[in-house]
Amino acid sequence: MLTVSCPHCGFAKEVPPDKVPAGVVKVTCPSCKESFPFGRNAADMPEPPEETTEVTASEQALSEAAALPKAGFWIRVVASLVDGVVLLV
């Protein structure tokens, strides 16, 4: 048996040698749905580049602002009434 493991999530499954293709084919991981090369010569294939994401300060501030709870309907109604009274005075 040959053990095939996903390079993205680490999911592993044993495959009988007669099911291994002669060439390299792209297979999809049943766990994470990412594709990767598999076959007898898969070791010759280059590894997929790892995605690195750098979060800037402005992106972090935007994500933190999006995480804040939104004001409810009645809070906005009261705020509108207060604004209207302030404008009349």
Secondary structure as UniProt FT lines:
FT   STRAND          2..5
FT   TURN            7..9
FT   STRAND          12..15
FT   HELIX           17..19
FT   STRAND          24..28
FT   TURN            30..32
FT   STRAND          35..39
FT   TURN            40..41
FT   HELIX           42..44
FT   HELIX           57..67
FT   HELIX           73..88
//
